[in-house]
């Protein structure tokens, strides 16, 4: 045998939807068989969905996923299927004290002729960033084991196992593997796809063995998976590259003999940076809405850039007919903002309504007059307007069933320039991990083939419009400076001193970093949002709310 025909299934699966995930796997096995594939490969934890988190602590869930694996095995004839699942780990390689609360493994099953002919337990369990695998899984103890099926030695591994240069795939290659198969649920962050491909090419070349890498695609809560599955020949030639952010089923004739590169199949063109970011945001939002049973979304349109980009993303992700924009002007709202919101809605083709809120705001002030008497207009009155808007838009959501999409960006969330129970209201915050300057860049990119976000929105000075002549720059540094400091402090975990050493004003840096630290309590109450950076707020960046440390 000088080559083997391998199919890959880059699927968008849902955590906990065992029945649908199973039926999709079974249907894809039949498709691969019709393509005369000899092996078909599915993503990591494809039966349970990824990440299943505390669901794996429920014995009934583990049992149901094992029952599903049995049904899948029954559907497998002459083909070999590699399927991710949650296995019970009765025999473990760890010390007993390290495994008393964890009795399951992140596993891959090798299925053939109606049977489970082999099982692999993930060895390297990531426990950083968004990953908590050591909380749930026991570590596999046989990294160099091979599985011989249809006359070929397969080295099967799971996700993180391949990121270490001398990890299980390298050991399997040294043991005589003829093909390396690595199943994945590798979450997206900006620039990861290119780095991942470079790493995989290096792994195949170093092992001298062809490598099949199949990744999950789609959104799951804060995470989005970009796909980008790869088949790499032993010589390092990329034989197949799946597109990002869409499902893909593919078949590749993988050469087994020597350094032969083999015929190159489908090679999706890697996305440019703005297309990649925009697609990640749209995928995360669209899947969050659909997978949680919503049919449409509601968005407060302020006439500003953040709500405009949010509306464009929603229209692209869900269809304009499923997006409802609502303008809620007060006495401080400019006519331009109302006009811009209407123009945006018309350009996008979304539903649009105006709900004036000033009378409601005045009624609140009237009710508060006995305790506000003698005080000046300030932050309380500004935030009250945002909370009136939050109440109105949530009422529309409750009445008609659409999910509210919050419109705040990462720059605002970082420094607390957002109102709890006001503009932070919503089920999902699609721009939560997008800095303000990125919002502008993505908006201009979205307009590249025709205006959908009015130029007047892009050009106007950012303003919350909660008091007369208000601008964001009244309270914050200019956004290019603010974002540069935030990126260093949040995503790079840099100290105040090292940021100042780059030439940033020390007083500004200390003020910005102080605002970030002070507003952890707000972010802890914020809606989830798409992770696109190396360190997003939420599961990715975890700091105590109550903390006196201010050392940077």
C-alpha distance (Angstrom), angle and dihedral (degrees) to the residues before:
residue distance angle dihedral
X1 . . .
X2 3.81 . .
X3 3.78 97.5 .
X4 3.77 141.0 15.0
X5 3.79 128.2 -147.1
X6 3.79 110.2 -127.5
X7 3.81 127.3 -176.7
X8 3.77 124.2 -158.0
X9 3.79 128.3 -159.3
X10 3.81 114.4 -155.5
X11 3.81 96.7 -171.6
X12 3.80 137.2 177.8
X13 3.79 102.4 -131.4
X14 3.81 131.6 174.7
X15 3.79 127.7 -127.7
X16 3.78 111.3 -111.5
X17 3.81 96.1 5.9
X18 3.77 91.7 115.4
X19 3.79 95.5 160.7
X20 3.81 96.2 52.6
X21 3.80 93.7 39.9
X22 3.80 89.7 51.5
X23 3.79 94.5 48.3
X24 3.80 90.6 49.8
X25 3.79 91.3 50.6
X26 3.80 92.1 48.7
X27 3.81 92.0 47.8
X28 3.80 90.8 49.3
X29 3.80 91.9 50.5
X30 3.80 88.2 55.6
X31 3.81 89.8 48.9
X32 3.81 91.8 50.2
X33 3.79 90.7 49.0
X34 3.80 89.3 53.2
X35 3.81 88.0 52.8
X36 3.82 87.6 55.8
X37 3.77 90.6 -117.8
X38 3.78 115.5 163.1
X39 3.81 95.2 -156.8
X40 3.81 130.8 26.7
X41 3.79 121.0 -165.7
X42 3.83 128.3 -156.8
X43 3.84 131.8 -169.3
X44 3.79 128.1 -88.4
X45 3.83 114.5 -71.2
X46 3.79 88.5 -1.2
X47 3.80 93.3 162.5
X48 3.81 96.9 50.7
X49 3.80 97.6 30.1
X50 3.80 122.2 -124.8
X51 2.96 130.2 -56.1
X52 3.82 99.7 14.6
X53 3.82 91.3 173.1
X54 3.82 114.2 178.2
X55 3.80 92.0 0.1
X56 3.81 86.4 85.3
X57 3.81 88.5 63.2
X58 3.81 88.5 65.6
X59 3.77 111.3 86.8
X60 3.79 92.1 -154.2
X61 3.79 91.0 57.9
X62 3.80 92.7 50.3
X63 3.81 90.6 47.8
X64 3.80 92.2 49.6
X65 3.80 91.5 50.1
X66 3.82 90.4 50.4
X67 3.80 90.1 49.5
X68 3.80 88.1 52.4
X69 3.80 90.0 51.2
X70 3.80 88.8 54.3
X71 3.80 91.0 52.9
X72 3.79 90.9 49.6
X73 3.80 91.2 49.5
X74 3.79 89.8 53.9
X75 3.81 89.5 57.4
X76 3.80 93.5 54.7
X77 3.79 117.3 96.0
X78 3.79 125.8 162.1
X79 3.79 93.0 -19.3
X80 3.83 122.3 86.7
X81 3.82 116.7 -128.6
X82 3.80 124.9 -162.7
X83 3.81 108.3 -158.6
X84 3.81 131.7 177.2
X85 3.81 117.9 -130.4
X86 3.82 144.6 146.9
X87 3.80 110.1 -93.4
X88 3.77 130.4 -166.3
X89 3.77 108.1 -114.6
X90 3.80 105.3 -148.2
X91 3.78 92.1 155.0
X92 3.78 112.5 48.1
X93 3.76 135.1 177.2
X94 3.79 97.0 -147.5
X95 3.77 128.9 91.5
X96 3.84 110.7 -86.2
X97 3.81 93.4 -117.5
X98 3.80 89.4 57.3
X99 3.78 94.2 54.0
X100 3.79 106.6 38.4
X101 3.81 93.8 110.2
X102 3.79 97.4 34.3
X103 3.78 120.1 68.8
X104 3.80 102.9 157.2
X105 3.79 136.0 75.6
X106 3.78 135.0 -147.5
X107 3.77 96.3 -118.2
X108 3.78 147.4 -179.6
X109 3.79 120.4 -147.6
X110 3.79 122.8 -152.2
X111 3.80 107.2 -148.7
X112 3.81 126.9 -167.2
X113 3.79 136.5 156.7
X114 3.79 93.6 -0.9
X115 3.79 93.3 -52.1
X116 3.79 140.9 100.0
X117 3.79 96.9 -119.1
X118 3.80 97.1 174.2
X119 3.78 143.9 7.3
X120 3.78 131.6 -158.0
X121 3.81 124.7 -165.1
X122 3.81 117.9 -151.8
X123 3.79 110.2 -106.9
X124 3.81 105.2 -168.8
X125 3.80 108.7 56.7
X126 3.82 112.8 -166.1
X127 3.77 113.4 -136.1
X128 3.81 104.0 173.8
X129 3.79 136.7 86.0
X130 3.79 108.6 -0.7
X131 3.81 93.1 -11.3
X132 3.81 124.7 102.6
X133 3.78 100.4 164.1
X134 3.78 95.7 135.6
X135 3.80 86.9 59.9
X136 3.78 90.9 61.2
X137 3.78 113.7 21.3
X138 3.77 138.6 55.6
X139 3.75 117.1 -132.5
X140 3.78 120.2 -103.5
X141 3.76 116.5 -115.2
X142 3.82 106.6 -156.4
X143 3.80 107.6 62.1
X144 3.83 95.9 156.9
X145 3.81 96.7 49.3
X146 3.81 117.1 122.6
X147 3.79 130.3 -153.8
X148 3.79 115.7 -140.9
X149 3.81 112.3 -155.0
X150 3.79 132.5 152.1
X151 3.79 87.9 4.3
X152 3.81 95.8 -59.3
X153 3.81 131.5 107.6
X154 3.80 107.8 -128.7
X155 3.78 123.6 -162.3
X156 3.80 106.0 -157.0
X157 3.81 123.2 -170.4
X158 3.79 139.6 159.9
X159 3.82 127.2 -118.4
X160 3.83 109.0 -80.2
X161 3.81 90.5 38.2
X162 3.80 90.3 78.2
X163 3.79 97.8 47.5
X164 3.80 92.1 74.4
X165 3.80 111.3 77.5
X166 3.81 93.8 -137.3
X167 3.80 94.8 32.9
X168 3.81 128.2 126.6
X169 3.85 97.2 -65.2
X170 3.80 90.9 55.2
X171 3.81 89.7 49.1
X172 3.80 90.9 48.0
X173 3.78 91.0 51.4
X174 3.80 89.7 51.4
X175 3.81 88.4 51.5
X176 3.80 92.1 56.0
X177 3.80 106.5 -87.4
X178 3.81 112.1 167.8
X179 3.81 94.9 -166.9
X180 3.82 128.8 23.6
X181 3.80 116.1 -147.6
X182 3.80 119.0 -169.0
X183 3.82 118.9 -177.0
X184 3.80 118.0 -158.8
X185 3.75 152.8 -169.9
X186 3.80 96.2 -176.5
X187 3.83 111.2 171.8
X188 3.78 118.7 -134.7
X189 3.74 126.8 -110.4
X190 3.77 125.9 161.9
X191 3.80 114.0 -74.9
X192 3.81 94.4 6.0
X193 3.80 95.5 114.4
X194 3.79 94.1 62.7
X195 3.81 93.0 44.5
X196 3.80 90.8 47.2
X197 3.79 93.2 51.9
X198 3.79 91.6 48.9
X199 3.81 89.5 51.1
X200 3.82 93.6 48.3
X201 3.80 93.2 48.7
X202 3.78 88.0 51.6
X203 3.81 92.5 49.1
X204 3.82 93.3 51.1
X205 3.78 92.7 46.4
X206 3.81 93.3 47.1
X207 3.80 92.1 48.4
X208 3.78 94.0 43.2
X209 3.80 87.2 -138.2
X210 3.83 130.1 110.5
X211 3.80 114.6 -104.6
X212 3.81 130.4 -148.6
X213 3.81 114.0 -163.5
X214 3.82 117.5 -175.3
X215 3.80 119.0 -174.8
X216 3.78 134.6 -168.5
X217 3.80 119.7 -112.5
X218 3.82 132.3 -155.9
X219 3.80 140.2 44.7
X220 3.79 128.9 -56.9
X221 3.81 115.0 177.7
X222 3.84 105.2 -62.7
X223 3.77 94.6 -9.9
X224 3.77 127.2 84.0
X225 3.80 123.2 -170.3
X226 3.77 117.2 -149.1
X227 3.80 102.4 -161.6
X228 3.77 107.2 -149.0
X229 3.82 92.2 159.7
X230 3.80 115.1 -170.2
X231 3.77 141.5 -157.5
X232 3.80 113.0 -161.3
X233 3.82 126.2 -172.5
X234 3.79 121.0 -132.0
X235 3.80 89.8 -101.9
X236 3.82 90.8 56.3
X237 3.80 97.9 -102.1
X238 3.81 112.9 144.6
X239 3.82 105.4 -126.4
X240 3.80 96.9 178.2
X241 3.79 136.3 13.5
X242 3.79 119.8 -175.7
X243 3.81 119.9 -146.0
X244 3.78 120.4 -102.1
X245 3.81 125.2 -104.5
X246 3.82 96.5 7.0
X247 3.77 132.5 86.2
X248 3.78 117.3 -99.2
X249 3.78 135.0 -174.0
X250 3.77 114.5 -168.5
X251 3.79 142.7 170.9
X252 3.79 124.5 -150.9
X253 3.80 131.4 -179.7
X254 3.79 99.5 -134.5
X255 3.82 115.8 -157.8
X256 3.78 115.8 -130.0
X257 3.81 100.0 -177.9
X258 3.79 119.6 93.9
X259 3.78 119.3 -62.2
X260 3.80 96.3 -30.8
X261 3.82 106.5 144.4
X262 3.80 94.9 -148.8
X263 3.80 128.5 -147.6
X264 3.80 113.6 -44.1
X265 3.78 112.6 -126.4
X266 3.78 131.0 -176.1
X267 3.79 114.0 -12.6
X268 3.80 113.2 -174.0
X269 3.79 112.9 -151.1
X270 3.81 111.0 -112.3
X271 3.79 113.2 -112.8
X272 3.78 123.4 -108.9
X273 3.80 116.8 -113.0
X274 3.81 98.9 -96.4
X275 3.79 94.1 41.9
X276 3.80 89.2 50.3
X277 3.81 94.0 50.3
X278 3.79 93.8 43.9
X279 3.80 92.1 47.9
X280 3.81 91.5 49.5
X281 3.81 91.1 52.5
X282 3.79 94.2 46.0
X283 3.81 91.9 46.9
X284 3.79 93.2 49.1
X285 3.80 93.7 47.8
X286 3.79 95.4 43.0
X287 3.78 94.9 49.5
X288 3.80 93.4 44.4
X289 3.79 90.0 54.6
X290 3.80 96.5 43.5
X291 3.79 98.5 40.2
X292 3.81 91.3 50.7
X293 3.77 92.8 52.9
X294 3.81 102.1 -106.6
X295 3.79 121.2 141.5
X296 3.79 99.9 -164.8
X297 3.81 143.2 3.8
X298 3.79 137.0 -128.8
X299 3.81 122.1 -143.1
X300 3.79 130.0 -173.2
X301 3.80 107.0 -130.8
X302 3.79 112.4 -152.7
X303 3.78 97.9 171.7
X304 3.81 88.6 -107.7
X305 3.78 132.0 120.4
X306 3.83 97.6 -106.3
X307 3.79 96.9 55.7
X308 3.81 89.7 41.7
X309 3.82 93.3 55.9
X310 3.80 90.3 42.9
X311 3.81 90.3 54.6
X312 3.81 92.1 47.4
X313 3.81 91.3 50.6
X314 3.80 91.3 48.2
X315 3.79 92.9 48.7
X316 3.80 91.0 50.2
X317 3.80 94.0 44.4
X318 3.80 99.2 43.3
X319 3.79 106.7 16.4
X320 3.81 122.9 -96.6
X321 3.80 91.3 -97.4
X322 3.82 88.1 66.8
X323 3.81 97.0 53.3
X324 3.81 124.6 85.3
X325 3.79 118.3 -169.3
X326 3.79 119.6 -161.7
X327 3.80 126.1 -168.8
X328 3.81 114.8 -156.2
X329 3.83 106.3 -172.9
X330 3.78 125.7 -170.8
X331 3.81 131.4 -172.3
X332 3.81 87.8 -81.5
X333 3.80 95.2 54.1
X334 3.77 113.7 104.5
X335 3.80 121.1 -129.9
X336 3.78 85.8 -122.3
X337 3.80 91.8 61.3
X338 3.80 92.6 52.7
X339 3.80 91.5 45.5
X340 3.80 92.2 46.8
X341 3.80 91.6 50.7
X342 3.81 90.8 51.7
X343 3.80 91.7 47.4
X344 3.81 90.6 49.2
X345 3.80 91.0 51.3
X346 3.79 91.4 48.9
X347 3.80 92.9 49.1
X348 3.80 91.9 48.7
X349 3.79 93.7 41.8
X350 3.81 93.6 -127.7
X351 3.79 129.1 142.3
X352 3.80 114.2 -92.5
X353 3.79 135.4 -166.2
X354 3.79 135.4 169.8
X355 3.81 118.3 -138.8
X356 3.84 109.2 -178.0
X357 3.80 108.7 -146.4
X358 3.81 104.7 -177.0
X359 3.81 95.1 98.0
X360 3.81 89.4 53.0
X361 3.79 90.3 48.1
X362 3.81 90.8 51.2
X363 3.80 90.7 48.9
X364 3.80 89.2 54.7
X365 3.81 90.7 49.6
X366 3.80 89.4 49.8
X367 3.79 90.8 52.5
X368 3.82 91.0 47.7
X369 3.79 94.3 45.8
X370 3.82 95.4 99.2
X371 3.82 90.6 60.2
X372 3.82 99.9 28.9
X373 3.80 93.9 50.4
X374 3.80 113.0 128.6
X375 3.82 94.7 16.7
X376 3.79 128.0 112.9
X377 3.80 127.1 -115.6
X378 3.81 106.9 -90.2
X379 3.78 147.1 131.4
X380 3.81 93.7 -36.3
X381 3.81 91.3 59.0
X382 3.80 91.8 43.5
X383 3.79 92.6 51.6
X384 3.79 91.4 44.6
X385 3.80 89.2 63.9
X386 3.80 90.9 52.1
X387 3.81 89.9 49.6
X388 3.80 92.0 50.3
X389 3.79 88.0 53.5
X390 3.79 89.9 47.5
X391 3.80 90.5 52.6
X392 3.82 92.3 48.8
X393 3.77 96.3 48.6
X394 3.81 92.6 44.5
X395 3.81 88.6 51.3
X396 3.80 89.4 55.6
X397 3.79 88.6 48.7
X398 3.80 92.6 50.5
X399 3.80 93.6 46.5
X400 3.80 98.3 46.7
X401 3.79 104.0 23.1
X402 3.80 101.4 -119.7
X403 3.80 118.5 139.0
X404 3.79 116.1 -118.0
X405 3.80 113.6 -124.4
X406 3.80 112.3 -151.0
X407 3.80 114.3 -137.9
X408 3.82 105.2 -154.4
X409 3.80 120.4 125.0
X410 3.83 132.1 -141.6
X411 3.80 94.7 -99.8
X412 3.81 91.1 57.1
X413 3.80 94.1 42.3
X414 3.79 90.2 49.6
X415 3.80 95.7 57.7
X416 3.80 98.1 30.9
X417 3.81 95.0 -108.4
X418 3.79 89.2 150.2
X419 3.80 135.0 83.5
X420 3.78 121.5 -116.5
X421 3.81 110.4 -128.0
X422 3.81 88.1 8.5
X423 3.80 124.9 67.3
X424 3.82 87.9 -5.2
X425 3.82 89.4 65.2
X426 3.77 114.0 113.9
X427 3.77 146.4 89.0
X428 3.79 96.5 -105.7
X429 3.81 135.5 16.8
X430 3.78 106.6 -152.8
X431 3.84 95.3 -176.1
X432 3.80 95.4 45.1
X433 3.82 92.3 114.4
X434 3.83 96.7 37.0
X435 3.80 119.4 98.4
X436 3.81 117.8 -136.5
X437 3.79 95.2 -108.1
X438 3.80 89.1 51.7
X439 3.81 88.0 53.5
X440 3.80 89.0 59.0
X441 3.79 92.9 45.2
X442 3.81 93.3 49.5
X443 3.81 91.2 46.7
X444 3.79 91.5 53.7
X445 3.80 89.9 46.3
X446 3.81 91.2 51.2
X447 3.81 88.5 54.4
X448 3.80 93.3 52.0
X449 3.81 95.1 104.5
X450 3.79 98.2 32.9
X451 3.79 137.3 -21.9
X452 3.80 115.7 -82.0
X453 3.81 97.1 146.4
X454 3.82 108.2 54.5
X455 3.78 113.7 -116.3
X456 3.80 89.1 -130.1
X457 3.81 88.8 64.9
X458 3.79 91.7 51.0
X459 3.80 93.0 46.6
X460 3.81 100.7 46.2
X461 3.81 121.8 97.5
X462 3.83 110.3 -103.3
X463 3.81 113.1 -102.0
X464 3.79 137.4 165.4
X465 3.85 88.0 -149.5
X466 3.79 92.4 -144.0
X467 3.80 94.9 129.5
X468 3.77 136.3 19.7
X469 3.83 116.5 -64.4
X470 3.81 91.8 -7.2
X471 3.81 121.2 170.4
X472 3.80 129.5 179.3
X473 3.81 88.4 -124.7
X474 3.83 88.7 65.2
X475 3.80 88.5 71.0
X476 3.79 105.1 21.7
X477 3.81 138.7 42.4
X478 3.79 115.0 -98.1
X479 3.78 107.9 -72.7
X480 3.84 97.9 -113.3
X481 3.80 89.1 58.0
X482 3.81 94.3 39.2
X483 3.81 93.2 50.7
X484 3.79 93.0 47.4
X485 3.81 91.1 53.7
X486 3.81 92.7 43.9
X487 3.79 93.1 50.1
X488 3.79 90.9 54.0
X489 3.81 95.9 43.4
X490 3.81 99.1 41.3
X491 3.77 108.2 27.6
X492 3.80 99.4 29.8
X493 3.83 96.9 34.1
X494 3.79 89.5 -133.9
X495 3.78 122.5 170.9
X496 3.78 122.5 -114.3
X497 3.79 89.7 -113.9
X498 3.81 94.0 54.4
X499 3.81 91.3 49.6
X500 3.80 91.8 49.4
X501 3.81 88.7 48.8
X502 3.81 88.4 64.3
X503 3.79 89.5 63.8
X504 3.79 103.1 -91.8
X505 3.78 117.1 140.8
X506 3.81 108.2 -95.3
X507 3.81 95.2 -140.6
X508 3.79 91.1 51.4
X509 3.81 92.8 47.1
X510 3.79 92.9 49.0
X511 3.79 91.7 48.0
X512 3.80 93.7 48.7
X513 3.81 94.0 45.7
X514 3.80 89.9 46.6
X515 3.80 90.3 53.8
X516 3.81 90.2 50.5
X517 3.80 91.7 51.9
X518 3.79 94.2 44.0
X519 3.80 95.5 52.0
X520 3.79 99.8 54.3
X521 3.82 88.1 108.2
X522 3.81 90.8 60.7
X523 3.78 94.3 49.3
X524 3.79 90.9 50.0
X525 3.83 87.6 62.0
X526 3.80 96.1 43.8
X527 3.78 125.7 112.3
X528 3.81 116.8 -98.8
X529 3.79 117.4 -97.0
X530 3.79 141.6 -176.2
X531 3.80 116.4 -70.4
X532 3.80 109.7 -136.1
X533 3.81 102.1 149.3
X534 3.78 134.3 68.4
X535 3.81 88.6 -104.7
X536 3.78 119.3 26.8
X537 3.78 127.2 178.5
X538 3.79 111.5 -98.0
X539 3.79 123.2 35.6
X540 3.79 91.7 1.6
X541 3.83 99.4 57.2
X542 3.79 113.9 37.8
X543 3.77 120.6 -176.7
X544 3.81 130.6 154.3
X545 3.78 117.9 -98.9
X546 3.79 91.0 -144.8
X547 3.79 107.5 54.9
X548 3.79 134.6 134.0
X549 3.79 95.4 -165.8
X550 3.78 111.7 118.3
X551 3.78 100.7 161.4
X552 3.80 95.5 116.5
